[in-house]
Amino acid sequence: MNVGITVNGKDVTADVEDRMLLVHFLRDVAELTATNIGCDTTSCGACTVLLDGESVKSCTVLAAQASGHEVTTLEGLADGTEMHPVQRAFHAEHGLQCGFCTPGMVMAIVSLLKENPHPTEEEVRTGLEGNLCRCTGYHNIVRAVLAAAGGASPLQPPVTASEASA
Amino acid sequence: MIPATFTYKRAASAEEALDLAAEHGEDAKFLAGGHSLLPLMKLRLAAPEVLIDLSALRDLSYVRDDGDNVVIGALTRHHDVATSDLLTREIPLLAHAAGQVGDPQIRHRGTIGGSVAHGDPASDLPAVLLALDAVFVVRGSGGSRQIPAGSFFQSLFETALEPGELLTEIQVPKPAARGWGFQKFTQRAIDWAIVGVAVQGGSVALVNMGSVPLRATAVEQALASGATPADAAAHAAEGTSAPADIRASTAYREHLARVLTRRALTQAQES
């Protein structure tokens, strides 16, 4: 069937199988590979993108369902060479280790902050319960969200090696 | 994982959806948010030949005050149920429970009607709607009919919906007794509840304690006789037929049902 999706502001149209998943459309048709395929079972959140401005797991949406709608991937966040505030916060707070979950995390956070611009730490943690980090780097991810939402992180700074042994 | 091949049809109206369902018969399935059906199709546990996408039926997405009831369009997403001011005020149990379904991404897609029509006893909202004595409005080629939640869920993934019938609305009576509680136990946020309990006043319903969502009638009778939450909750596993699976044995589920019922009843007392 003919599917037309506005991806990051650009119309992408292709004849694809009715059963094609949105994540495959993004990666293989639109050739935007920031969106990762992790668990492929709606669990891990690595494939999170924005559909009409809201976070969804693109492994559990058909490309056909998104036809006629707007999708934003990680590639669509930056303004030229200027990073999105959430990307900047991930950089400043070291919100990633291996980076595999990062595109999905960032997109989930953009959606979260749109719905709740000034979340508490608890709200950030529950708001990200659909995204798993295999490196278990959650602490700095939460710091990055709080930093993106309101400047300085209210969390305790990381414990240094010398403090830990003291 | 990729589903088996199918033909995708997007209905522009409820009438067109019913016509498509009549045309394709048992080969067709309605697709709402797709967050129960598509995972099953990816695992090849379901392989409909035709998917009738209902997402363009925006007139079936609403939460309205209808006097003694709050009426909810079947295509209202969990996110919109959870954040509805009307439901938060009038039926906080439902708003709260909808906000506990899956995770934010799932709640942006999944719908209350899809959850009900899918008929999974491990889903949260069917048990919640059972505790609330909700009524489901369904449309078929011969017109509309109303089905009480108590007779809607018939067996595992089997409901009172006839082939070709479309669930269009959920009518939820505004509860007379205001106290409510909702407890569920999961290993991860995104998992189905191992066991869940919904309490509204003296009504108690259980998630994942049998092939359908169940009313905990022994608990309700004990409460009606004046039992304390702890004493009433001791009856929570009576009359259940909890499954045993990779996550929990039947005995463990029965234990959880008693513990979570006590917590939910205590929560209801304090709400």
Chai-1 contact restraints between the chains, C-beta under 6 A:
chainA,res_idxA,chainB,res_idxB,connection_type,confidence,min_distance_angstrom,max_distance_angstrom,comment,restraint_id
A,D18,B,T7,contact,1.0,0.0,6.0,A-B,restraint_1
A,D18,B,Y8,contact,1.0,0.0,6.0,A-B,restraint_2
A,R19,B,P3,contact,1.0,0.0,6.0,A-B,restraint_3
A,R19,B,T5,contact,1.0,0.0,6.0,A-B,restraint_4
A,D40,B,M1,contact,1.0,0.0,6.0,A-B,restraint_5
A,T42,B,P39,contact,1.0,0.0,6.0,A-B,restraint_6
A,S43,B,I190,contact,1.0,0.0,6.0,A-B,restraint_7
A,T48,B,Q105,contact,1.0,0.0,6.0,A-B,restraint_8
A,E54,B,H108,contact,1.0,0.0,6.0,A-B,restraint_9
A,S55,B,Q105,contact,1.0,0.0,6.0,A-B,restraint_10
A,V56,B,Q105,contact,1.0,0.0,6.0,A-B,restraint_11
A,V56,B,H108,contact,1.0,0.0,6.0,A-B,restraint_12
A,V56,B,R109,contact,1.0,0.0,6.0,A-B,restraint_13
A,K57,B,Q105,contact,1.0,0.0,6.0,A-B,restraint_14
A,T60,B,H35,contact,1.0,0.0,6.0,A-B,restraint_15
A,T60,B,L38,contact,1.0,0.0,6.0,A-B,restraint_16
A,A64,B,Y8,contact,1.0,0.0,6.0,A-B,restraint_17
A,E129,B,D103,contact,1.0,0.0,6.0,A-B,restraint_18
A,E129,B,A189,contact,1.0,0.0,6.0,A-B,restraint_19
A,G130,B,D103,contact,1.0,0.0,6.0,A-B,restraint_20
A,G130,B,P104,contact,1.0,0.0,6.0,A-B,restraint_21
A,G130,B,Q105,contact,1.0,0.0,6.0,A-B,restraint_22
